[in-house]
C-alpha cells in the first residue's frame, strides 16, 4: 500500500489538490490490480487549519509520523503562508524522502519553500512563471534548471505552477501507475478540453 501524505497549512489553495485527492481517494478509475492507497493529512500539529476557500481540515498526523520509505508520497500544496518558519520541518522531511527515492510533489507556493531549501538548485523544476522564484526567494540558485511549463516530473520530484494542477495530477497518477495509460490520457484530455469523446473513451477504458 502507498501512503499519500498531504501537507495542510492555513490558506491552503483548495483547488490545486482537488483533482489528485479526489482520484486517489475514490480510486474510481484505477486499473485492475492497482496498489491500494491511503491518504493522510499531515501538519506540524494536530490543530485544524483553514483553507483559502474557508474549509476546515483536521490533520490525521504530524510530521514525525510520516513513514520513511520509497513508496511514501508527499504532496505540498500552495498557500500564502509558506514563509512561516514552522514549515521548515516538512521541507527537511521532503529532502529526506527525495534522498531515499520517495516521491515529493509541490505546486505553486510550495515550490518557494523547496527553492529556499536548495532542493531546486540542480533539478529540473517549474513554478508560477519565470522570475517568480527569484522574486520570493533571493537565495534561489536553480534558474538554469527552471522549465517554463505547467508541470514537470523529474523522476521522484514533481513540481507545478498554480495553473498546472491538472497536469500535475496526471504526472502524479502516472508516477504511481494506478491508471491504465489510455485511461489516464482520456481522463486528462476530458478535464483539459471538456470534449465528450474523451469521457466516453475513459468509460470504455475503465469498463473493459
N, C-alpha and C positions, 0 to 999 in steps of 0.2 A: 504494500500500500504506500502511495505517495502522500505526504502531508504537505499541504499548501498553507503557508503562514502569510496572512495578510496583515501588514503592519497598519495600525489605525492610530490616528492623531487628530487633534482638533483642526477643523477647517478642511478635512479630507475632501478631495474632489470626487464626489459620489460617482459621477458619470464615467470617470476614467476606468473604474474597475467593474462597471455594470455588466458588460458582456462576459468578461472572464469568470467572475464569480458565479454568474447565472449558469453558464455552460458546465463549469466544473462541479457545482453543487448539484445540479439536476442530472447530469450525465445523459441527457435525453438523446443526444446524437452520438454517444460513444460507440465505438465499434465493438463487435463481439470479442470477449476475452480481454478487453482493456483493463489495465490495472485500476483497482479501486483507489479513490482519492478521498482525503479528509481535509476539510477546510477549517482552519483555526485562526481567529482574530487575535493578534498579539499586540501588546503595547508595553510601555515602560512601567505601567502599574495596572491594577485591576479596576481603576476608576473609569467610568464611562467617558466617552468622547462624543463630541457633536460635530457632525459633518458640515460641509459648506451648505448643503441642502437642508440642514436642520434635523437630520436623523440622529438618533442616539444609538451608539453601539457600545455594548458591554464586552470588553475583551475576554476571550477564553483563557488566555495565559499571558505570562510575562516573558520578557526576552530570554531570561535564563532557562526557560522551559523548552526552548527550541531544540529539537533533536538534531544533532550534528551528524548527518550522513549524506551521501551523494544523491539520494533520492529526495531530499528535502527541497522545497521551493519557497522562496521568499518574494512576495510582491510588495513593492514600495510605491504607493500611490502619491499623486501630487497633493500639495497642501500649501497654505500660506505660512505655516509655522515651522518649516524645516530648519530655520536658522536658530531655533531654540537648542541650547546645548544638551538638553536632556535626551535628544535623539542621537547623540554620538554613539551610544551603546548599540543601537541597532545597526549602525553603519559599520562598527567594528565587527559585529556578528556577520554582516554581509561579506566583509573581507574574508573572514574565516570560512564561510560557506563556499565562496568562489574558489578558495585555495584547495578545498577538498573535492571540488568537482560538482558541488550542488549548484542549483540554478537561482540566479538573482535577477529580478525583473523590476526595472524602475521607470517611472513615467513622470514627465513634467517636472514639478518642483523637486521631486526626489532625486533627479539627476544632479541638482546643485549640491546635494549632500554627498553624493558619490564623488563629484568633482573636487569638492573641498578636501575629501579624504585621500585624494590622489589615485582613486580607483580607475579614473578615466584617462590617466596620463599616457598610457601606452596600449589602449584597446580601442578598436572602432566603436563609436557610440554616436548617439544623436540626442537632441533636446528640443527646446522651443525655438529653433532657428539659430542661424549663425550669429554669434555675438552675445547670445543670451547668457551662456555660462561665464563669459568674460565679464559681463555686466554685474553678475551677482556673486561671482567667486574670483576675486582678484588674483588668488594664487593658482588658478586653473592653468595647467601646463599641457593639456591634451589637444590643443587646437588642431594639430596636424592629423589627428585621428578622428576629427569630427566629420560626420557624414550628413549632408543636407537631405534628409529623408524623413518620412513619418515615423518609422520604427526600424530598428536594425538588431539582428541577432548575431552576436559574436560568441559562438559556442555556448557557454553557460551564462552569458550576460546578455540580457535583452533590454534595450533602452528605447524610449519613445518620447515624442513631444506631446503636448496637450491635445493636439488634433489627430494623434496617431493611435488612439485607444483600440480601434477595430483591428488594425494590422498587428499591433502589439499582442492582442488577444490571439490572433491567428498564429503568430510565431510561438507563443507560449503553448498553445494546444499542439502545435507541430512538434515542439521540443518534447512534450510529454507523450506523444504518439498515442493519443486516446481516440482520435478520429481516423477513419479511412481517408486517404489523400483526396479522393474525388469528393467525398462528403465535406471535407474541410474547405476545399476550393468552392464548392457550391454554397456552403454556409457564408463564406466571406463575400462572395460575389453578390449574394442576395442582400445582405445587410449593407453592402457598399453601394449597390445600384438600385435596389428595390424592384428589380425586374423579376416578374413571376416565374419565368423559365428556370431561374436558379432555385427558387423554392421547390418547384416540382422535381428538379434534379436532386435536391437534397432529400426529399421524401423518398424518392426512388432508391437512393443510395443506402439510406438507413433502414429501409424495409426489405432489402434483398435477403 
